């Protein structure tokens, strides 16, 4: 599996609704970051389903290197 494209070097703030399913982009190629637009098709990536437990603001990873996908864990701060 190849490494995902770094779509951004800061998390993306989005309003989410508890219980609703969102599809987080894992490949980094989506034009609708941080969400999937199907740009991964034909490759080894697939979107990650995310169902938040609380409504409100969520900080989703844009660098695609988080260890808490899809939530930002600060990994973007260590990228060169």
Secondary structure, 3 states (H helix, E strand, C coil): CCCCCCCCCCCEEEEECCCCEEEECCCCCCCCCCECCCCCCCCCCCCEEEECCCCEEEEECCCCCCCECCECCCHHHHCC
